Amino acid sequence: MQAKYGGGTVILCIDVSGSMHGRPLTEAVRGARTFVAEATQAYYKVGVLLWNHEVVDFEEPAEDVKRALRLLDRAHARGGNDLLVTLERCHKVLDRVKDDPDRVVAIFGDGDISPKSEVLAKVARMKAENIRFVTRGLGYEAGREFAEISSDEDTDVEVGGVDDLAESIAGMATALKGRGRRKK
């Protein structure tokens, strides 16, 4: 269906570092599940990646998102953070679908975008290849950091608190809507 109606490929990257333990991770997973459903309705193949200082778990983008949803159910918090390894994996995957009408990395994190200079350089290379970034950061500092890599004029990068987390992550799917063609 995706090829017939437009859409594209999106990889949703959820921070599962140690600071996400407890309710923050529960709310992030809840929002991610909604994001996956809405992205599928917008005719995107959806992949999910859990990250901390490494790629903890990954499910390839697909039209059938059952495996991606099961991956979210396995999420648990631990470790530090290193966004570069996540971007490298996303780039490899999205490089295989260069002909898709829209390629997107949707990232949520609650910390910084370290190692910052390398992350900014990698994002610039990916944007030069028409890969878009939609981001959310939990709290003022993370919001500021993740806003630096967003592609669009996204005013909703900062997530004010855990109470807003699920809705904010789910809301990233609105950046997908209208990009692909709709079924008539």
Summary of the structure (lengths in Angstrom):
residues: 184
radius of gyration: 14.7
end to end distance: 12.5
largest distance: 46.0
contacts: 659
relative contact order: 0.21
helix: 45%
strand: 22%
